[in-house]
Amino acid sequence: MKKVIKFFKILGIVLCSILIITFLFILIYSKLGNSKIQADIDGLGTKLIIVNSNSIDRTEYKWKFAFSFNGKINVRISLQKTSSISIKPVIETIKRKVFRSKNISFYLDPNSEIIIKGKSSNLSIDYDIIQGNLLSFQYNELRKEMLPYFERESILWHESQSLRKKDTEKSSRIEKQFDSLRFYVVAPLRTEWAKKHLHYELAPSYLLEGHIPRDTVIKYFSQLSKNARESEYGQILEGIVTRWANTQIGKPAPNFEQYTNFNEYFELAQLKGKYVVLDFWGSWCGPCIAGLPKMKEYYQKYNDKLEFVGIACNDKKSDWEKAIKEHQLSWINILNDKSINDISTLYGVTNYPTKFIIDREGKIIEKFVGEGDDFYKKIDEIMQQ
């Protein structure tokens, strides 16, 4: 008995030591960096938070843990480029209680400082940017308009996640409501906001929602103010609009090289002589995953003269491989590796899923954004010719 007591005492000391060391490491590491974040959020309390940063051009991604002490956050982060920052409470994120209504989101430049003041409730955090860059002030203006919708998203998100194991059918129904709100309410509202603020540097980032036809994007791109067009988001949008010209219907599909999930070399030009579907998707994309059963049905139906190429974008290799195995995807699968060839940029793809149909000569027949029956009707029409 004495040995057991002694063992648990030692174990307790070891665990306490690990916790103290971890706490000190997070505390010290959170103070390192060239850019400073200060926030005072009434009601947030003392808790572990996670700080994510992603550069506007998506080439620099970082994260670190930090602490909120009685709602006060004092964190430093190292940045080489202007980045979008998101701060989330860790426990609430793990428990899937909220979607983005409790995110503290803003933009931060290298060697700069941002000061935020706000108030936290059970469902959301409302805040103001006291000091920061133009993108942060502009995003904060948009977020205040969107907050009621973000709160509704969080309610649906929590309900669907909490019912996943108890009632999968009901969970699926609520998840569809959640997706509908995200893609068919929030996204169009963001776009309308951008149309009203074409002089804002942030506006170009919301002109690429999946519901906007290309000609509409081009129209509003031409109406952007000089500073909006010359901003980072404006330059990205200009590049995409330019690449769209190269992926119009009737144009040759841009060739690309990549390696498959079996580590085999693949080149699009190899498939000349067959009809091809390029499916830009992601394991993280709800509509993409929802469409896989019908994709598999059509692949089995026509794979003697039609080839599918799944191009997973913004995905982790482990998640991508898991999704291929779990959903038994037997067509060609490649991970969009930007270090080799950024295929999504090559094709001007910004929304997922996006599908291109290519004819036997390698020319683009049609493009479909989102998951819908139009794509399958077109496939039937082509295959029955």
N, C-alpha and C positions, 0 to 999 in steps of 0.2 A: 504493500500500500504506500509506503514511504517513497519507493522508487517511482510509482505512478504519479504521486504528488510532485515529486522533484522534476519528473519529465514535463509535466504540464506547466510548472513554474518556468522551466527553461524555455519551453515552447512559447509561453506568453511573453517572456523577455525578448526572444528572437523576433516574434511578430511585431511587438511594440517598436523594436529597433528598426525593423524594415519600414514600418509606417512612418516613423520619425525621419528616417533617411529619405524616403520617397517625398515626404512633405517638404523637407528642406531643399531637395533637388528641384522640385517643381517651383518652389518659391524663388530660388536663386536663378534658375533657367528663365523664368518668366520676366526677369529684370534685364535680360540680355537682348540687345538689338538696336538698330539705328533709328527705328520709328516708335513713337510712344502713343499708347492708348490710355486715356483716362476717362472713366465713366462713374457716375454716381446714380444708381438705380434704386430708388426708394421701393422697399418691399422685396428686393431680390434676395436679401439675406446673405449668409455665409455659405458658400458652396463651391464645389469644383466646377470649372468651366473649361470649354475647349475653344481655342482660337484658330480658325482656318483662314488662310490667305491664298488667293489665286490671282495671278497677274492677268491683266486684261487680255493679253495675247495667249493666255493659257500655257505658257512655257515654264512658269515658276509656281509650284504649289508647295505650301508648308502648313504645318499645324503644331500647336503646342498646348499643353495644359497650363492652367493658371488658377488663381483663386479670386472669388469675390468675397471680401470681408465686409459684412454688414452692408452689402450693396455697392461697395466701392471697389472698382477694378483699376489696377495700375499695372499695365503690361507693356513690355517692349517686344518688338518683332523685327527681324532682319529682312529688309526688302531691297531688291535691286531694281524693281520696276513698280509702277503704280498698280495696286492690286485691290480687288474686292475682298473685304474682310467680313467674316461672320463669326459671332460669338454665341455659343449655345451652352445652357446648363447641362452638364454631362448626365446626371441621373434622369432628368426628364426626357432627354434624348434617348437614352438606353431603354427606358420604360415606354417609349413611343407615345408619350402623352400629348405632345404638340408637334406640329409640322414646322411652320416657319413664323408663326405669330409671335414666338418668344425669341426669335433670332434678333440679335443686335447687328445690323448690317450697315456697311458704309464703305468708303474708299479711302485708301491711305497711300501717300507718296513716300518714297525713300527719304530718310532724314527729316521727317516731319512729325507733327503732333496733332491728335484729334481729342477734343473734349466733348463728352456726351452727358446729358442729364435727362433722367426719365423716371418712369414709375412702372412697377411690375404688378400684374394681377395673376390670378390662377391661370388665365388663358393667354395673356399676351404681355408684351412690354411696349409701352408707348414712350417715345423719347424724342429729344431735340438735339440737333448738332449745335453746340455752342461755338466751337472752333474747328475748322477742317477745310478741306478743299471743295471746289465747286461741285464735283461729282457727288460728294457726300450730301451737300445741301440739296442738290437736285433729287437724289434718290430719296432723301428723307421726306421731301415734299410729296413724291409719288407714294411712298409707303404709308403716309398718313391717310391718303385716299383709299389705299388698298387694305388697310388694317381690318375693317369689318369682314372683308372677304377672307383674309388670312385666318381670322379667328374661326370662321365657319369651316375653313379647310382643316384646322386643327381638331375641331369637334368630330368631323367625319373621319379624319385620320385615326384618332384615338379609338373611336367606335369600331372601325374596321379591324384595327390591329388587336384590340382586346377580344374580338369575337373569332379570330382566326382559327383557334383550336376548338372553341365551343360550338360555333355555328358557322361553318364555312360558306354556306349558301347566303346567309344574311351578310356576312363579312364581305363577300364578293359584290353584293348589291350596293352596299355602302361605299365600297371602293370605286365602283363605277360612278356614283354620285360625286365622289371626291375628284376623280379624273375629269368628269364633266365640268365641275367648278373650276378646276385648274386651267383646263385647255380651252373651254368655251365661254367662260365668264371673265376670269382674271386676265388671261392673255389678251383678249380683245380690249379690255379696259386699259391695260398698259399701253397698247398700241394707240388708242384714242388719245391718251395722255401725251404720247410722243408726238402725234400729229399736231397737237395744240402747242407744243414746245419745240418746234423745229430749230430754234436758236440755242437749245441746250446741248451741251457736249454729251449728255447721257442719252438723248433721244435716238440716235442711230441704233443703239443696242436693242430697242423695242420695236424696230421696224422689220424684224425678221421672224416674227411669230408665224407658226405653221398655217394659220388661217388666212394670211395675207397673200393674194396673188402676186406673182412676180412683177407684173406691169404696175401694180399699186406701189410696191416697194420702190421700183425705179422712179415712179412719179414723185414720191415724197423724198427720195434721196436727192433728186434734182432741186428740191425746194429747201433743203437744209441750208442754214446760214454758213458763212465761210468758216467760222470757228468750230461749228459742229462737224463740218466735213473734214476739217484738218485735225480733229481730235482723234484719239486712238480708236475709239469705236467707229468714228467716221471713216477712218482709213481701212478698218476691217470690212465695213460695209461696202466701201468702194471696191475693194478686192473681190468680194463675193459677187457684186453686180457685174464686174468685168468678167469673172469666170462663168457667170450664167450665160454670157454670150457664146461661150465655147461649149455649153451643154444644152443648147436649144434643140428642139425636135428636128431631126433630119441631119444633125451634125454628127461627125464621127465621135464615138465615145472615147474620151481620153484614156490612153493605155496606162496601166500601172503594174508594178511588180510587188510581190509580198510573199510571205511564207504562211502556209496553212497551219491548222491546229495539229497536223501530223508532221510539222516541220518540213513540208515539201514545198519546193519553189513553185510559185504560181504567177502567171502573167495573163492578163485579160485577153491579149491577142491570141492566146492558145485556143480560145473558144470560138473563133471565127468559123462560120458554117453552122452554128447552132444559135437558136434564140437564147438570150441571157437575161436574167433578172438580177440586178444589183440591189441588195436589201441592206440599207444603212440602218442599224439597230443598236441595241445595248441591253445587257442583262438587267440593268437598272430601270429600263423603260417599260412601264406597265402596259401601254397599248401594243408595244412590240411583242411582249410575251403573250398577251391575249390573242394576238394574230397568228401565233406559231401553228396551232392545230390546223387551221385552214391552209396555211402555207405548206405544211406537210402533205395535206390532202392533194393539193394541186401539183406538188412536186412528184408524188407517186403517179398522178394521172398523166403527166406530160413529160417525164424526165428522159424519154427516149429522144426528144427533139428540143427540150428546154432545160437549160442549166441554171441553177440558183447559186449565187455567190453572196454569202452573208458577210457583211463588213461591220464588225462590232466597233463602236466608237465610244470614246471616253470611258473605257472599261478597264478593270483590273484583269490581268491574265488569269488569275485563279477563278474569279467570278465568271469570266467568259467561258473557260473550260468546263466549269461546273454546269453552266446553263446548257452547253452543247450536249453534255452527257445526260443531264436530267431530262431534257426535252427531245433527246434522240434525233439531233439534227444531222442528217446524212449527206447534205449537200456540201459544197466547198465553203469552208469557214476560215476567215482571216481576221486578225486583230489589227485595227488601224494603228500602226506604229508610226508616229509622226517623225521619228528619227530616221526612218527608212523612206517613207513616202506617205504624206498626209493626204489620204484619198478623199476624206470628207471635204477638205479645203479645195482639192482638185476639182471636185464636182459641185462646189458651192452649197454643200448640205449644212443646214443649221438646225433642222428639226427632225425628230425621229418618231416613228420610222419614216424613211423616205425610200421609195423604190423607183429604179429606172428599168425600163424594158428596152433591150437592144436587139436589133435584127441580125440576120445571118451575116450581113456585110459589116457589122460592127457599128451601125448607125443607131442613134437614139430614136426610139419610136414614141415613147411617152414617159412622163414622170408623175409619180403620185406621192403626196405628202399626207401622212396620217394613215390610219388603218380603216379601210372602207371597202365596200363591194365593187366600186368602180374598177379597181385594179384587177379583180378576178374576172369581171365581165370582159375587160380588155384582153386578158389572157385567153379566155374561151374564144373570143372573136378571132384572135390571131391564130390560135392552134387549129381552128376549124376552117381556115382558109384553104 
